Amino acid sequence: MLDGNALNYRNARTDSDNLPNPTDSTARLLQLVHRQLDQKEKIEHEKRRIVKDSEDTTEVSSWLERTQWIRHLEGQDKATLLQLVKPMQIEEQELQEVEKSVKRLVEEAQQTILHKKVSIFTLHRLQSFQPGQDAPKPFHVNNNHQTIERYQRVWVQLLVYILRTADSNSRLYQLTPEQKVGIHNVLLAANRFQLYEPEELEEEDIEAMRHELDKYCLQLCIALLDHRLDHDEYESAIISYFAVASLEHVRSNGTGQYRFKDSAQCTPVLSGFIKIAQMLTVQYCLEKEKEKEEDSCRRLLEQLHTRFLTVSSATPMDWILRLRLYGRGIGKRMTAEGCINWIGDTVIYQDIELSMTDFRQFVHKLCEETHTILLKELLFVDNAGKYSCITSIW
């Protein structure tokens, strides 16, 4: 018969035998922790990859609240969206021909305005954003070559986005009958360049094919602008494009992240779109007059101007004009993010890297050139350091 101490010892031993092995418990706990971490990482990855509207309104800036880009793109894969507006690949030869066509159209429109092929009344109306009104100053294209090139890339990227997605059942916008016809004609005309080798065609044939593609590209651009938005603004392919193009992939701390561009980044792009849209419209009106389809370039432009180039027209241009004004308002109230960075003794501004030694040499050289101009051209000092005879001028 066991005494009390022995009985308690045996019961304690029995209970300890029924407890789980400490090693097994630790392993199961670690597995549970790893599983939870994997699940959390998966959720975070999905959150980064998919456009999702935040339930916390404080996470959404006033700019994104105004644009409604998140609402439009909700549920879309960010990496896939960026592929839609990436530069053309070698195999996308039709799109490369479209890019060349847009460049030709913009250059031709620029020459039309510079060489005064349309009246001053037309240019005053084109410069205005109010229906039925002329602007105090005429429309001008005195921008430098780099600026015009940067502006036209907006339209090239727009057409690339549309041509890549037009036949997709999951496209994010709607097409009017005129736009569908325009897209079909552009693709058909661009594809003709792939049917022949360059040496198989005479120069006149190539020029005729270019002229045909330019004509259809111009018609498509006007059809995209001439889109009445009575329900949702994102029915427009143009406005849908701006939502997709506003996404960017940035690398931070060795990892890639997606974010929407802010108002300071987007406002110049909107201005570029507006400028080229005005140029293409005046060129379209001039071509219609040349082809005897319209009696007057000026009268046609006045009609189109009121229809889709002004505020209060409920068109893509109306939306873009209002958004640009809103973006400029934000820019006046907020300090823009800095553009200058330092790495050691090197200053980095955008794509320019300059060491302090180079910067000092630049300042010294600038001072020397300024000193030379002041002495030789403004003070009339010759190489010997003597003043030139000013009286001889008289």
C-alpha positions in Angstrom: 0.0 0.0 0.0 1.4 3.4 -1.0 1.7 6.2 1.4 0.5 9.7 0.5 3.8 11.0 -0.8 4.3 8.0 -3.0 0.8 8.3 -4.4 1.3 12.0 -5.2 4.6 11.3 -6.9 3.0 8.6 -9.1 0.1 10.9 -10.0 2.5 13.7 -10.9 4.5 11.3 -13.0 1.4 10.1 -14.8 0.3 13.7 -15.6 3.7 14.6 -16.9 3.7 11.7 -19.3 0.4 13.0 -20.8 1.8 16.5 -21.5 3.1 17.2 -25.0 6.8 17.1 -25.7 8.2 20.6 -25.4 10.1 20.2 -28.6 6.9 19.2 -30.5 5.0 22.2 -29.0 7.8 24.6 -30.1 7.8 23.2 -33.6 4.0 23.5 -33.9 4.1 27.1 -32.6 6.8 28.0 -35.1 4.8 26.5 -37.9 1.8 28.5 -36.9 3.8 31.7 -36.7 5.4 31.0 -40.1 2.0 30.2 -41.6 0.5 33.5 -40.2 3.5 35.5 -41.5 3.2 33.9 -45.0 -0.5 34.7 -45.0 0.2 38.3 -44.0 3.0 38.6 -46.6 0.6 37.2 -49.3 -2.0 39.7 -48.3 0.5 42.5 -48.4 1.8 41.4 -51.8 -1.7 41.2 -53.1 -2.4 44.7 -51.8 0.7 46.0 -53.5 0.0 44.2 -56.8 -3.8 45.0 -57.1 -5.3 48.4 -57.2 -7.6 48.6 -54.2 -9.7 51.4 -52.9 -8.7 52.2 -49.3 -11.4 52.2 -46.6 -9.4 54.9 -44.7 -10.0 58.2 -46.5 -6.9 59.7 -44.9 -4.8 57.4 -47.1 -6.1 59.0 -50.3 -4.8 62.4 -51.3 -7.1 65.2 -52.5 -5.5 64.7 -55.9 -6.5 61.0 -56.1 -9.9 61.8 -54.6 -10.4 64.3 -57.5 -9.2 62.1 -60.3 -10.9 58.9 -59.1 -8.1 56.8 -60.6 -8.3 54.2 -57.9 -12.0 53.7 -58.4 -11.5 53.3 -62.2 -8.6 50.8 -61.8 -9.8 49.0 -58.7 -9.1 45.2 -58.9 -6.6 45.6 -61.8 -3.1 44.2 -61.7 -0.7 47.1 -61.5 2.1 45.3 -63.4 -0.3 44.4 -66.2 -1.6 47.9 -66.5 2.0 49.3 -66.9 2.6 46.9 -69.7 -0.3 48.6 -71.7 1.6 51.9 -71.8 5.1 50.7 -72.1 7.2 51.6 -75.2 6.6 49.6 -78.4 8.4 46.3 -78.8 10.3 45.3 -81.9 7.6 43.0 -83.0 4.9 45.7 -82.7 5.6 47.1 -86.1 2.1 48.5 -86.7 2.4 50.6 -83.5 5.8 51.8 -84.7 4.2 53.0 -87.9 1.5 54.8 -85.9 4.2 56.5 -83.8 5.8 57.8 -87.0 2.5 59.0 -88.3 1.8 61.0 -85.1 5.2 62.7 -85.4 4.5 63.6 -89.0 1.1 65.0 -88.1 2.4 67.1 -85.3 5.3 68.4 -87.4 2.9 69.3 -90.3 0.5 71.0 -87.9 3.4 73.0 -86.5 4.4 74.2 -89.9 0.8 75.0 -90.7 0.7 77.5 -87.8 4.2 78.9 -88.2 3.7 79.6 -91.9 0.3 81.2 -91.3 -1.6 78.8 -93.5 -4.7 79.5 -91.3 -6.1 82.9 -90.5 -5.3 84.8 -87.3 -9.1 84.6 -86.4 -8.8 80.8 -86.4 -5.8 81.0 -84.0 -7.5 83.4 -81.6 -10.4 81.0 -81.4 -8.2 78.0 -81.0 -6.3 79.5 -78.1 -9.6 80.1 -76.1 -11.1 77.5 -73.8 -14.4 79.2 -73.6 -17.2 78.3 -76.1 -17.9 80.9 -78.7 -15.1 83.2 -77.5 -11.7 84.3 -78.9 -8.6 84.5 -76.7 -6.8 87.9 -76.4 -3.7 86.2 -77.9 -3.5 83.8 -80.9 -2.4 80.2 -80.5 1.3 79.7 -80.9 3.8 76.8 -81.3 7.0 78.6 -80.4 8.0 75.8 -78.0 11.4 74.3 -78.5 11.9 71.0 -80.3 12.4 69.0 -77.1 9.1 70.3 -75.6 7.1 69.5 -78.7 8.7 66.1 -78.8 7.8 65.5 -75.1 4.2 66.6 -75.8 3.7 64.4 -78.8 4.9 61.3 -76.8 1.7 61.7 -74.7 -0.4 61.2 -77.8 1.8 58.3 -79.0 1.4 56.6 -75.7 -2.4 57.2 -75.8 -2.8 55.6 -79.2 -0.6 52.7 -78.2 -2.8 52.1 -75.1 -5.9 52.2 -77.2 -4.7 50.0 -80.0 -3.4 47.4 -77.6 -6.7 47.2 -75.7 -9.4 48.0 -78.2 -10.2 44.3 -79.0 -10.0 43.2 -75.4 -13.3 42.2 -73.7 -11.9 43.6 -70.4 -11.0 47.0 -71.7 -11.8 49.8 -69.1 -13.5 52.2 -71.5 -16.2 52.4 -74.2 -15.7 53.1 -77.8 -18.1 55.1 -80.0 -18.9 53.8 -83.5 -16.7 56.5 -85.1 -13.8 55.4 -82.8 -14.2 51.8 -83.7 -14.1 52.6 -87.4 -11.0 54.8 -86.8 -9.1 52.1 -85.0 -9.9 49.6 -87.7 -8.7 51.9 -90.4 -5.5 52.8 -88.6 -4.6 49.2 -88.0 -5.4 48.3 -91.6 -3.3 51.1 -93.0 -0.4 50.4 -90.6 -0.4 46.7 -91.4 0.1 47.5 -95.2 3.7 48.5 -94.4 4.4 44.9 -93.3 3.0 43.3 -96.5 5.9 44.5 -98.6 9.7 44.8 -98.4 11.0 48.4 -98.8 12.7 47.6 -102.1 9.5 46.2 -103.5 7.8 49.7 -103.5 8.4 52.9 -105.3 8.8 56.1 -103.3 5.4 57.3 -104.6 3.8 54.1 -103.2 5.4 54.5 -99.8 4.4 58.2 -99.7 0.8 57.3 -100.6 0.7 54.7 -97.8 2.0 57.2 -95.3 -0.6 59.8 -96.4 -3.3 57.2 -96.0 -2.1 56.3 -92.5 -1.7 59.9 -91.5 -5.3 60.6 -92.6 -6.7 57.8 -90.6 -4.6 58.6 -87.5 -5.8 62.2 -87.6 -9.5 61.1 -88.0 -9.0 58.7 -85.0 -7.5 61.5 -82.8 -10.5 63.8 -83.6 -12.9 60.9 -82.9 -11.3 60.4 -79.5 -11.7 64.1 -78.7 -15.3 64.2 -80.0 -16.7 62.0 -77.3 -19.7 63.3 -75.3 -19.6 62.0 -71.8 -23.2 62.1 -70.4 -22.8 59.3 -67.8 -19.3 58.4 -66.6 -16.2 60.3 -67.6 -14.3 57.0 -67.7 -16.2 55.9 -70.7 -13.6 57.9 -72.6 -10.5 56.0 -73.7 -8.5 59.2 -73.2 -9.4 59.6 -69.5 -8.9 55.9 -69.0 -5.4 56.3 -70.5 -4.5 59.0 -68.0 -5.5 56.8 -65.1 -3.2 54.0 -66.4 -0.4 56.3 -67.3 -0.5 57.8 -63.8 0.9 54.6 -62.3 4.6 54.3 -61.9 6.9 51.6 -60.6 9.6 53.0 -58.3 12.4 51.2 -56.4 12.8 52.0 -52.7 15.1 50.3 -50.3 15.8 47.6 -52.9 12.2 46.7 -53.4 9.8 47.7 -56.2 6.6 49.6 -55.3 3.8 51.0 -57.3 2.3 54.4 -56.8 0.2 57.1 -58.5 1.9 60.2 -59.8 1.1 63.4 -57.9 -0.3 66.6 -59.4 3.1 68.2 -60.0 4.1 65.2 -62.2 0.7 65.1 -64.1 0.0 68.7 -64.8 2.8 69.1 -67.5 1.5 65.9 -69.1 -2.0 67.3 -69.3 -0.7 70.5 -70.8 1.2 68.5 -73.4 -2.0 66.6 -74.3 -4.0 69.9 -74.7 -1.4 71.6 -76.9 -1.2 68.7 -79.3 -4.9 68.3 -79.4 -5.3 71.9 -80.5 -2.6 71.4 -83.1 -4.2 68.3 -84.5 -7.7 69.9 -84.6 -6.5 72.9 -86.7 -4.7 70.5 -89.0 -7.8 68.4 -89.4 -9.9 71.5 -90.3 -7.3 72.6 -92.9 -7.2 69.1 -94.5 -11.0 69.1 -94.7 -10.8 72.4 -96.6 -8.1 71.2 -98.9 -10.1 68.1 -99.8 -13.1 70.3 -100.5 -15.2 68.6 -97.8 -15.6 71.9 -96.0 -15.9 75.4 -97.4 -14.0 77.1 -94.6 -11.3 75.9 -92.2 -12.2 78.7 -89.8 -15.9 77.9 -89.7 -15.3 74.2 -89.2 -12.8 74.9 -86.4 -15.4 77.2 -84.6 -17.8 74.3 -84.7 -15.3 71.7 -83.4 -13.9 74.2 -80.8 -17.4 74.5 -79.2 -18.1 70.8 -79.5 -15.0 69.4 -77.8 -12.2 71.9 -77.1 -13.7 73.9 -74.3 -15.0 73.7 -70.8 -18.7 73.0 -70.3 -18.6 70.6 -73.3 -18.7 67.4 -71.2 -15.9 65.9 -73.3 -12.4 64.5 -72.5 -10.9 68.0 -73.1 -13.4 69.5 -70.6 -12.3 67.0 -67.9 -8.6 67.5 -68.6 -8.9 71.3 -68.5 -10.6 71.2 -65.2 -8.1 68.7 -63.8 -5.2 70.8 -64.9 -6.7 73.8 -63.2 -7.1 71.8 -60.0 -3.6 70.5 -60.2 -2.2 74.0 -60.6 -4.2 75.0 -57.6 -2.5 72.3 -55.5 0.9 73.4 -56.8 0.3 76.9 -55.5 -0.7 75.7 -52.1 1.9 73.0 -51.6 5.7 72.8 -51.8 6.9 70.6 -54.6 9.2 67.7 -53.9 12.8 68.6 -54.3 14.7 67.7 -57.5 18.3 68.0 -56.3 20.1 65.2 -54.5 23.6 64.8 -53.2 25.9 61.8 -53.2 29.2 62.7 -51.6 30.7 65.6 -53.7 28.3 65.0 -56.6 25.1 67.0 -57.2 22.3 65.1 -59.0 19.5 67.0 -60.8 17.1 64.8 -62.7 19.4 62.9 -65.2 22.4 65.3 -64.7 25.3 64.5 -62.4 27.8 67.2 -61.7 30.8 67.1 -59.3 31.6 70.3 -57.3 34.8 70.6 -59.3 33.0 70.6 -62.6 30.4 73.1 -61.1 33.2 75.5 -60.1 34.8 75.2 -63.6 31.4 75.9 -65.1 30.9 79.1 -63.0 34.4 80.3 -63.8 34.0 79.7 -67.5 30.6 81.5 -67.4 32.2 84.5 -65.7 35.0 84.7 -68.3 32.5 84.6 -71.2 30.4 87.2 -69.5 33.4 89.4 -69.0 34.4 89.0 -72.6 30.9 90.0 -73.8 30.9 93.1 -71.6 34.3 94.3 -72.7 34.2 93.5 -76.5 30.5 93.9 -77.4 29.1 96.4 -74.9 32.1 98.6 -74.0 33.7 98.4 -77.4 37.2 97.4 -76.2 39.5 95.8 -78.7 42.0 93.0 -78.1 44.7 95.6 -77.1 42.5 96.8 -74.3 41.9 100.2 -76.0 38.4 101.7 -76.6 37.2 101.6 -80.1 36.4 104.8 -81.9 32.7 105.3 -81.3 32.6 108.5 -83.2 33.2 106.6 -86.4 29.9 105.0 -86.0 28.2 108.3 -86.4 
